[in-house]
Amino acid sequence: MKIVIADPIFLTEDYRRQLEYLGEVEIFDTYPASDVEFRDRIRDAEVVVVGRYGMRADAFDVAERLQMVAVWQTGYDHVDLEAATRAGVVVSNVPAYAFDAVAEFVFAFALALLRRVHVADARLRGGQFDWREYCGHQLMGMTIGVIGTGDIGRQVVQIAHGFGMRVLSTTAHPSPERAERLGLEFVDLPTLLAESDILTLHVPLTASTEQMIGARELAMMKPGAILINTARGRVIDEGALVEALRTRHLGGAGLDVFEHEPLPVESPLRQLDNVLLTPHIAFLTEESMDECTFTTIRNIEQFAAGHPENVVNPEVLRRDSRT
């Protein structure tokens, strides 16, 4: 079995040896310069491991021996599942990791923005040392709106309780029992937007969540509120967000993800002083990377043993069972 790691992932020597036990391993530790280069890398692969670089439909046409794509992360919206299923290729992901890391990062953003840490740092480096410039706000006792209460969202709620925060969320199926268990209030979206001092997003990118926060929703938000996105860039209308930040309707934003990644050099977000920008690193701790690689390799091992796990296109398995 030929295994190709098509773009950079966290891979220790021990993990590399585990993969080599399964077959021939080819590792690329740089991002492909183009889709053509990516297709060349995976042409002879039976298993492809992808990190952030996606797999479009034409990649499955080229890789005729391909049997499995192992996604080295939770999100798999950058892999064409329909094309994978048509080609009979199993796609697996890492469904539950880094929720502690991402939840912590939400509060790193919130605290830095509320206390203007990034502004103070930049001005101090420029020679200014006047404490009167940096009066901010305390996080304690604020209201946080959490959209998405999966593993990460629930961990955000738990941390918020430590700050004595009121927690709001929205769901299609609210229940008093679930609200009590999570320690939050279920409200409708307009109420959540209007009452939250901090809004944080923890939903996957789907047809129903794409641009779920647009100009209309931003206008509903509490003046001076902070928006944090560690989910996927396209769940927000980025142009509308820029306008809300320029006019200071929003007090600030912490963005780890963007409509287009890498963030274009010409992006107006780079020019705003009430935004914190990071290059999709909320998950990035040694602990979470190790967990992600462990699960990715286990996915490959279980696939090779005939017992695939964490499959995100299970219909390909049902189809195979009928043939």
N, C-alpha and C positions, 0 to 999 in steps of 0.2 A: 504494500500500500504506500503510495506516495502522498506525503502530507506537505502542503505549501503554506507557510505563514506569509501572507501576501503583503502585510504592512506592519508597522511596529506594534508589538505588545510587550508586556512584562514577562520575561522568560529567564528564569535562573538556569544554571547548569543542571541542577537536579531535574527540573521540569523538561529540559531539552533531552536528557537521557531517557525519561519516561516516554517521550514521543518517539525517540529512535528505537526503542524496544518494539514499537508498533509498526515501524517501517522506515522507508527513506524519507528524510526530512530536509526541506529546503527553506531557508529563513531569509526574509528580506527585512532589513531594519531601517529602511527609508520608505517614504511614501512614493507611490508611482508618480512619475511626472505627467502621465496622461492615461486615459482609458486604454489606449493601445498598449502601453507598457504593462498595465495591470493584466490585460488579457494574455500577453506573452508570458507573464509570471505564472499564471494558473493553467496554462494550456494543457499540461500533462498531469495535472493533479487529480487525485481521487478524493482527497479531503483538502478543503481550503479553510484556513483560519483567517478571518478578517476582523480588524479592529474598527477604525473609523472610516476606512475607505469602503465605499459601497460596491455592490454587485448589481449592475443593470442587466436587463434581459439579454443583451448581446454577449455578455460574458458566459452565460450558460450555453450559448450556441458554440462557442469556441472550445470550452472545456468538455470534450466528448466523453472523457472517462470519469467525470466528476460524479461522486455519490453523496457527498455531505459537505455542507458549509457550517462551520462552527463559528458563531459570532461571539467575539470576545467582549461582550457587554450585554446589558439587558435589552436596550432598544435595538430593533432590527428593521426600522423603517427605511434604512439605506440598502436593504437587500430586496430584490424583486421576488416576492414570494410566489406570485402567479407563474413566473418563468421557471422558478425552481421546481415547483410542483409539476408543471408540464414536462420538465426534463427528468422527473423522478428523483430529484435531489432532496435529501433531508436537510432541513435547516434547524439548528439548535441554538439556544442562547443561554445566558446566565441569569435566571429569573429573579434571584434574590441575593443581592450583594450590595455593599457600599451604602446601605440606607443610613447607617450611623454617620458615615463620612459626609454624605450629601446634606443630611439634616443639620449637622454641625455647621456646614458651610453657609446655610441659610442665615444662621445667626451671626456668623462672621460678617456677612454682607450687612445685615440689619444694624449691628452695633457700629460698624465702621461708618455707615451712612448717617446714622442718627447722631454720632459724636464727631462727624466730619474728620475722621482720622486721616483719610486720603488727602484732604485739603491741607490739614496741618502739616503732614509729612512733606508735601511738595513745597509749601511755603517756607518751612524750616530749612530745607535743603537750599532754598534760594536766599537764605540769610535773614528771614523775618522771624522775630521772636516776641510776638505780642499776643498774650493770652486772650485778649478781648475779642479776637477774630473768630473764635471757635465755639461759641455757646451752642450746644446741641440739645438733645432730648434724651430722657431716660427710657429704656425699654420696659422697665418694670411697670406692670399694670396696664400696658397698652392692649389693644385688641388686634389679634392676628386672624386673617382669613386664610384658611387652608383649602385649596381646591385640589382634591384628590387625596383620599385617605387610604392608600395602599401602604406598603411597608415604610416608604420614606415619609409619607404624609403623617402616619401614626407616630413615627419617631419625632417629627417636628412638633406634634401636639404634646408629646411627653416633655420635650425640652421647654416648650412654651410654658408649661405648668410651673417649671422651676423659676421662671421669671414672673410668676404671678399674673400671667396674661389671661385675658378672656379670649376664648378660641371659638371661632365661627367656621362652619363648613356648609357645603351645599351638596345635596344628593337627590337623585330621582326617587329614592325610597327611604325617607327618614323614618326613624322609629325612636321613641323615648328610651328603649332599652339600649340601643346602639349608642345613642348620644351619651347616656350615663356611663356606659362601658368605656367610651373613648374620652370622656371628660370634655365635651364640647357642646355647642348649640348648633343644630341644623336650621338654617334659614334659607330663604330664596336668594338667588344670585344678586338682584338689586340691593337687598338688605345687606348682604355680605360686602358688596362693593362700597356702599355708602357708609358703613360703620367700621370698616377695617382701617387701622393705622398702617398695617403692613399686610400686603397681599402676596402669598407665595403659591407657586404653581407646581403641581406634582401629578400631571396626567401624561399618558403616552400620546404620541402624535397619531391621530386617526382622522378620518374624514369629518367626524363630529367635533373634534377639538382644534382642528386647524383654524387659526385666527379667532379663537373663541374670545380672546380679549382684543377688541377692536376699538375704534374711536368712540362708539356708543358706550361701551363698558368703561373705558377710561374716563369719559365725562361723568359717569356715575360715581367714580371713586371719590373718596373724601379728599378735599383739598389738602395738599401737603403730604399725602400718603406716600408710602414707599412700595414699589413693586419689585419682587424678586423672582427670577426665572432660572431654575436649574433643571428644567424638564427638557423641552425642545424649543428651538427658536421660533418655529412657525406656529406655535400656539398663540403668539402675539402678532398683531399687525404692527410691524416694526416702524413703519412710517408714521402711523398714528401715535405710537409711543414717543417717537422723537418730538413730535409736536407738543404732546402733553408735558414733556420735560422742558422743552424750550420756553413754553409759556409759564412754567413753574406751577402749573396745576398740580402736578406730582412733585413731591419733595425730592424724590430721587429714585433710582433703580439700581439693582444689582443684577447683572446679566452674565451668566456663564455660558449661555447658548444663544445662537443667532440664526436668522433666516438663511444666511449664507456663511459657511465656515470653510476656511478661515475668514474672519471678519474682514471685509474689503478695506483697503487703505483709505478709500474715499468715503467710508461710512460716516455720516454726521454724528453718530454716537461717540466717535473718538473726540469730538470737539466740545462735548458737554461736560461741565465740571460737577454736575449732580448725578453722575453715573459711575458705577464701578464696573469694570469690564475684566473678565478673566477668560482664558482660552479653553473652555470646556474641561475644567479640572476639579469640579466639585467632588467627584468620586475618588480623587487621586490621593490615596494614602498607601503606605506600604502594606498595611493590613488588607485593604480592599483589593489591591492589585493581586496580592497573593491568592486571595479567595477566588477572584475571577479566573485566574489562570488554572487553579486547582480544578474548578468546576468545568472549564472548557476542555481540559485534558480528560477529565472523567467522561464528559459527553462523547469524546472521540473513542475512548476505550469501550464504553458501553455500546456505541454504534458498531464498532469492530466485532464485539461479542454477540451482536444480533439482538441487543436489548436497548434501542435508542432511548435517550432521556431528554427532557426539556425541549421537545420538538415543537416548533411553532407553526409548522404546516402539517398537522397530523393526517390530513387527507391523503398525503403521499403514502403513508403507511397503510391506510385502508385500501388504497388502490393496489399497492403491491400484494396485499393479502388476498386479493381477488384474482390475481394472475397466476 
